[in-house]
Amino acid sequence: MSVITDRWHRLHDHRPGTQGADLSHPLHDPDLEAHFAERGWQSKYEVLADLHRGAEFTFLEQPRDGRYGTAVPAMVASKFVDGDDFLLLVGDDLLLRPDGGSDLADLVAAREHAGAPAAIAAATVAGADAHRYGILATRHDAHGNQLLAAIVEKPAHHPDPVAHINISRALLPGDFVDYLDALKCAVNGEYQATDAIAAYARDHDVLVHPVTGQYHDCGNTAGWLAANLAAAQARGILLPFASGDR
């Protein structure tokens, strides 16, 4: 697992300015440990302290060279990817699955079943709300699979009753980094991952996979609050007055 960061923290003891720090030892952050202890959460801190046992984490420093946008972390990680398939994720939304399943695992399985080199997850929203999102326009192959035809950013009008929207979860092959290398800065000054994915889709099949989980947009205050309430309710920790009970 690669973590892209623009600032260095005690999660690892790697020196700034170099690449490839590994989280290979127990986490020791006195401030964070004290914060948990004050609230009686020692058991929760123990989980964090043993984070290195759950996966192999590599920290890559994002250079402060003026480049900005959702594609930049993937550009930084291109050498780390080293030809392997990888998941490109952005964490400004939430998917809740009451069945305990994983939409990422489903995405991997769906791509394998379709035989496509890449796949992108899609949430479904009402067509009237399409103007708020990047829309995944689709086409169908001979087997009925939905494939990405284009990514339309915040269309003023969407004629269909529902829309598949981009939620920044994509499973991509190693050769996708070639499209990152060729990516140009957009007119808004950003290097956008969606531009690279759209370019890849013009040359290769990209499966569009609707997710099962309940989608929450955390990119605005109202959506972030709704996501927290939904997560609290799902875990059974929502206070009675917060759920409308008196």
C-alpha positions as CSV (number, residue, x, y, z in Angstrom):
1,M,0.0,0.0,0.0
2,S,1.4,3.4,-1.0
3,V,0.5,6.5,1.0
4,I,1.2,9.9,-0.7
5,T,1.7,12.8,1.7
6,D,2.9,16.4,1.5
7,R,4.0,16.5,5.1
8,W,5.9,14.1,7.4
9,H,4.6,12.8,10.6
10,R,5.7,10.3,13.3
11,L,3.9,7.5,11.5
12,H,7.4,6.8,10.2
13,D,10.9,8.0,10.9
14,H,11.9,8.6,7.3
15,R,13.6,11.8,6.5
16,P,11.9,14.5,4.3
17,G,13.2,14.8,0.8
18,T,13.6,11.1,0.2
19,Q,11.3,8.4,-1.1
20,G,10.0,5.0,-0.1
21,A,9.7,5.1,3.7
22,D,8.2,1.9,5.1
23,L,5.9,1.6,8.1
24,S,7.6,-1.6,9.4
25,H,7.6,-1.0,13.1
26,P,5.0,-0.3,15.8
27,L,3.6,3.3,15.7
28,H,4.9,5.5,18.5
29,D,3.3,8.9,18.7
30,P,3.2,10.2,22.2
31,D,0.7,13.0,21.5
32,L,-1.7,10.6,19.7
33,E,-1.3,8.0,22.5
34,A,-2.0,10.6,25.2
35,H,-5.1,11.8,23.2
36,F,-6.5,8.3,23.2
37,A,-5.6,7.7,26.8
38,E,-7.4,10.8,28.0
39,R,-10.6,9.4,26.5
40,G,-10.1,5.9,27.7
41,W,-9.4,4.6,24.2
42,Q,-6.2,2.7,24.9
43,S,-7.5,-0.4,23.1
44,K,-8.1,1.7,19.9
45,Y,-4.6,3.1,20.0
46,E,-3.2,-0.4,20.2
47,V,-4.9,-1.2,16.9
48,L,-3.1,1.8,15.3
49,A,0.2,0.9,17.0
50,D,0.0,-2.5,15.2
51,L,-1.0,-1.0,11.9
52,H,2.2,-2.2,10.3
53,R,1.1,-5.8,10.7
54,G,-2.1,-5.3,8.7
55,A,-0.4,-4.4,5.4
56,E,2.9,-3.2,4.0
57,F,2.8,0.6,3.9
58,T,5.2,2.7,1.8
59,F,5.2,6.5,2.2
60,L,6.0,8.6,-0.8
61,E,6.5,12.4,-0.5
62,Q,4.6,14.6,-2.9
63,P,7.0,17.2,-4.1
64,R,6.0,20.8,-3.7
65,D,6.7,21.8,-7.3
66,G,3.6,23.7,-8.1
67,R,1.7,20.7,-9.6
68,Y,-1.8,20.2,-8.2
69,G,-4.6,17.8,-8.8
70,T,-6.0,14.3,-8.4
71,A,-3.5,12.8,-10.8
72,V,-0.4,14.0,-9.0
73,P,-0.3,11.3,-6.3
74,A,-0.5,8.7,-9.0
75,M,2.3,10.4,-10.9
76,V,4.4,10.3,-7.7
77,A,3.6,6.6,-7.2
78,S,4.3,5.5,-10.8
79,K,7.7,4.0,-10.0
80,F,6.3,2.3,-6.9
81,V,3.6,0.7,-9.1
82,D,6.3,-0.8,-11.3
83,G,4.0,-2.4,-13.8
84,D,1.5,-3.9,-11.3
85,D,-2.2,-3.3,-11.3
86,F,-3.2,-0.8,-8.7
87,L,-6.2,1.0,-7.1
88,L,-6.4,4.7,-7.4
89,L,-8.6,6.1,-4.6
90,V,-9.5,9.6,-3.3
91,G,-11.0,9.8,0.2
92,D,-13.7,12.5,0.0
93,D,-16.7,10.2,0.0
94,L,-18.0,7.2,1.9
95,L,-19.6,3.9,0.9
96,L,-21.6,2.0,3.6
97,R,-22.3,-1.6,3.2
98,P,-24.8,-3.1,5.7
99,D,-24.0,-6.6,4.4
100,G,-20.3,-6.2,5.4
101,G,-19.1,-6.6,1.8
102,S,-16.4,-4.6,0.0
103,D,-17.1,-2.6,-3.1
104,L,-13.4,-2.6,-3.9
105,A,-13.3,-6.4,-3.8
106,D,-16.4,-6.4,-6.0
107,L,-14.7,-4.0,-8.4
108,V,-11.7,-6.4,-8.7
109,A,-14.0,-9.4,-9.3
110,A,-16.1,-7.6,-11.8
111,R,-13.1,-6.5,-13.9
112,E,-11.8,-10.1,-13.9
113,H,-15.2,-11.4,-14.9
114,A,-15.6,-8.9,-17.8
115,G,-12.0,-9.4,-19.0
116,A,-11.4,-5.7,-19.1
117,P,-7.9,-4.2,-18.4
118,A,-9.4,-1.5,-16.1
119,A,-12.5,-0.7,-14.1
120,I,-14.0,2.3,-12.5
121,A,-16.6,2.4,-9.7
122,A,-19.8,4.3,-10.2
123,A,-22.5,5.5,-7.7
124,T,-26.0,6.1,-9.0
125,V,-27.8,9.4,-8.4
126,A,-30.9,11.0,-9.7
127,G,-30.5,12.6,-13.1
128,A,-31.6,15.9,-11.7
129,D,-28.5,15.9,-9.5
130,A,-26.1,15.1,-12.4
131,H,-24.9,18.7,-12.7
132,R,-23.1,18.3,-9.4
133,Y,-20.8,15.5,-10.5
134,G,-18.6,14.0,-13.1
135,I,-20.8,11.7,-15.2
136,L,-19.6,8.4,-16.6
137,A,-21.1,8.1,-20.0
138,T,-21.2,4.4,-21.1
139,R,-21.3,2.1,-24.1
140,H,-21.9,-1.6,-24.2
141,D,-19.7,-4.4,-25.5
142,A,-20.9,-7.6,-27.2
143,H,-21.5,-9.2,-23.8
144,G,-23.6,-6.4,-22.4
145,N,-20.8,-5.0,-20.1
146,Q,-21.0,-1.3,-19.5
147,L,-17.8,0.3,-20.7
148,L,-16.6,3.9,-20.2
149,A,-17.2,6.1,-23.3
150,A,-16.5,9.5,-21.8
151,I,-16.4,11.4,-18.5
152,V,-18.6,14.5,-18.7
153,E,-17.9,17.0,-15.9
154,K,-21.0,18.5,-14.3
155,P,-23.3,18.6,-17.3
156,A,-25.9,21.4,-17.3
157,H,-28.5,18.9,-18.5
158,H,-28.8,15.1,-18.1
159,P,-31.8,13.6,-20.0
160,D,-31.9,10.2,-18.2
161,P,-33.7,9.6,-14.9
162,V,-30.5,8.3,-13.2
163,A,-26.8,9.0,-13.7
164,H,-23.6,7.0,-13.0
165,I,-21.2,9.3,-11.3
166,N,-17.4,9.1,-10.8
167,I,-16.5,8.5,-7.1
168,S,-12.7,8.4,-7.6
169,R,-12.2,4.6,-7.2
170,A,-10.5,3.0,-10.2
171,L,-8.6,-0.3,-10.7
172,L,-5.9,0.4,-13.3
173,P,-3.2,-1.7,-15.0
174,G,0.5,-0.9,-14.8
175,D,0.6,0.6,-18.3
176,F,-1.8,3.3,-17.2
177,V,1.2,5.2,-16.0
178,D,2.1,6.0,-19.6
179,Y,-1.1,8.1,-19.7
180,L,0.0,9.8,-16.6
181,D,3.3,10.6,-18.1
182,A,1.6,12.1,-21.1
183,L,-1.0,14.1,-19.1
184,K,-1.1,17.8,-19.6
185,C,-2.3,20.4,-17.1
186,A,-6.0,21.2,-17.6
187,V,-7.4,24.7,-18.2
188,N,-8.2,25.0,-14.5
189,G,-4.5,24.5,-13.6
190,E,-4.9,21.0,-12.3
191,Y,-3.6,17.6,-13.3
192,Q,-6.8,15.6,-13.3
193,A,-6.9,11.8,-13.0
194,T,-10.2,11.8,-14.9
195,D,-8.4,13.2,-17.9
196,A,-5.9,10.3,-17.9
197,I,-8.6,7.7,-17.4
198,A,-10.7,9.2,-20.2
199,A,-7.6,9.1,-22.5
200,Y,-7.0,5.4,-21.5
201,A,-10.7,4.6,-22.2
202,R,-10.3,5.9,-25.7
203,D,-7.7,3.2,-26.4
204,H,-8.8,0.4,-24.0
205,D,-11.9,-1.0,-22.4
206,V,-12.7,0.4,-18.9
207,L,-15.5,-1.4,-17.1
208,V,-18.0,0.8,-15.3
209,H,-19.1,-1.0,-12.2
210,P,-22.0,0.4,-10.1
211,V,-21.4,0.0,-6.4
212,T,-23.6,-1.7,-3.9
213,G,-22.8,0.5,-0.9
214,Q,-24.8,3.6,0.1
215,Y,-22.9,6.5,-1.3
216,H,-22.2,9.7,0.7
217,D,-20.5,12.7,-0.8
218,C,-18.2,14.1,1.9
219,G,-16.9,17.0,-0.3
220,N,-19.3,19.5,1.3
221,T,-20.3,20.2,4.9
222,A,-23.8,18.8,4.7
223,G,-22.7,15.6,3.0
224,W,-19.9,15.1,5.5
225,L,-22.3,15.5,8.4
226,A,-24.8,13.1,6.8
227,A,-22.1,10.5,6.3
228,N,-21.0,10.7,9.9
229,L,-24.6,10.3,11.1
230,A,-25.2,7.4,8.7
231,A,-21.9,5.7,9.9
232,A,-22.9,6.2,13.6
233,Q,-26.3,4.8,13.0
234,A,-24.9,1.8,11.1
235,R,-22.6,1.1,14.1
236,G,-25.4,1.5,16.7
237,I,-23.8,4.4,18.4
238,L,-26.2,7.2,17.3
239,L,-27.6,9.0,20.3
240,P,-31.4,8.7,20.6
241,F,-32.0,12.5,20.1
242,A,-29.9,12.5,17.0
243,S,-32.1,9.9,15.3
244,G,-35.3,11.8,16.1
245,D,-36.3,9.7,19.1
246,R,-37.4,11.5,22.3
